[in-house]
Amino acid sequence: MAKTIRSGIHALPVLDRIRAAVGPQGLITDAHDVESYVVDWRGYYRGATPAVVRPAGTEEVAAVVKICAETGTAIVPQGGNTGMCGGATPSPAGDQVVLSLARMNRILEVDALNNTITAQAGCILANVQQAAAAADRLFPLSLGAEGSCQIGGNLATNAGGVNVLRYGNARDLALGLEVVLPDGRVWNGLRGLRKDNTGYDLKHVFIGSEGTLGVITAAVLKLFPRPGAQLTALFAVPDPAAAVTLLARLRGGCGERVSAFELISRLCLDLVLEHIPGTREPLPQTHPWYVLAELADTAGAASLRGDFERTVTGATDEALVRDAVVAESTAQAQSLWRMREAIPEASRAEGPLYRHDISIPVSRIPDFITAADGALERGFPGVRVICFGHLGDGNLHYNMFAPDRLHGDAAARTAAGVNRTVYDIVLRHGGSFSAEHGIGQAKRGELAYYKSAVELETMRALKRTFDPRNIMNPGKVFPGETPE
């Protein structure tokens, strides 16, 4: 397929030049083979592309980006295509090439003494975890899509997951990056240093930028001692306020060993039991709210279990805990986590869902839930709120079903009234309308509405500086921007 995507400075068509740079195996143009790259995994966004480029290394990425820069051809970097906001889906116009990092999937180095791992951007997250475990280390980034998402995409979206409470976001786990800039030059910042006070910390410009400033091609990531003991428990609690206080008690009694603390409403559990085969009621009686917690320690299990039991006994005496079950085996722990991780799948099976990935100061979460629940019920009678998420770091997935909505309804897809109701309350409680999913295409309007003029102009200034021709993932993050 010899197609000139845009008029360029060379007569040779763009795709012919790209094919020469990456070889026949690095270019996909067949419509059937391209299909999986132009639709986001939820099926919400569909685009088109004349080609998917699959470079085998950084030099090939740089060559492709340079060609695209010279010809004004837009690029959509793509990792595992597991994002929630359409950030890796090309435009329907068909004038953007998809740049897949999937072939760049090698672990470059594991330095156990420095507690670092260096990986190419196309490495599957689960493979990074396994490489760390093989060196008796832990790479703690963990999320539902870890079997298919790629580390470059995790960094480009500043992924969160269940262990942010103890270890931080993807941003906190990166020590160095290698990035191909929008003109094709390569910035090699692959340094495994905890201290490097030599000017601007450029890696943080690219982490969370969603491919709009450059292409992350490799990263040096932090490793941690592998836990020798783990404890997983499900608590029944009366309300979110009790859950927040329980978190404080666990952290006070067990310290930094609390690595995950997930809030689950009863409706979430009902959906899982209805739609996910093999799941079962975890406790003898039903309760309005649950917390799934995980603790880990590099020391022995006896010390961890002792501190945990003393803390939970005190919490039960305070009426913070109504019932609890502690996993006594790896299989039981996996079963409890399966219920939490299956909530999105169960929700999709139920019907069209209004999704809100929000962040609230932990102390204000109970007040937010009360205010938002009330406002939605008044505005959308019969609403069912699906509230769950990473309470330990303040990140809730505050979703809802509205009655009489069908999959094909435009209102069920745009949800402007619902979103504004929720996000206004988020703002009043000092929160953010996007905690870990990013902006992509889905939240460009919210970014323009809720961010200050100073913030927006500063962000646009960065974009213009790094990518003056706007060829890097145009139409994402900022509304209404297209290539020159």
Secondary structure, 3 states (H helix, E strand, C coil): CCCCCCCCCCCCCHHHHHHHHHCHHHEECCHHHHHHHCECCCCCCECCCCCEECCCCHHHHHHHHHHHHHHCCEEEEECCCCCCCCCCCCCCCCCEEEEECCCCCCEEEEECCCCEEEEECCCEHHHHHHHHHHCCEECCCCCCCCCCCEHHHHHHCCCCCCCHHHHCCHHHHEEEEEEECCCCCEEEECCCCCCCCCCCCCHHHHCCCCCCCCEEEEEEEECEECCCEEEEEEEEECCHHHHHHHHHHHHHHHHHHEEEEEEEEHHHHHHHHHHCCCCCCCCCCCCCEEEEEEEEECCCHHHHHHHHHHHHHHHHHCCCCCEEEECCCHHHHHHHHHHHHCHHHHHHHHCCCECCEEECCHHHHHHHHHHHHHHHHHHCCCCEEEEEEEHHHCEEEEEEECCCCCCCCHHHHHCHHHHHHHHHHHHHCCCECCCCCCCCCCCHHHHHHHCCHHHHHHHHHHHHHHCCCCCECCCCCCCCCCCC
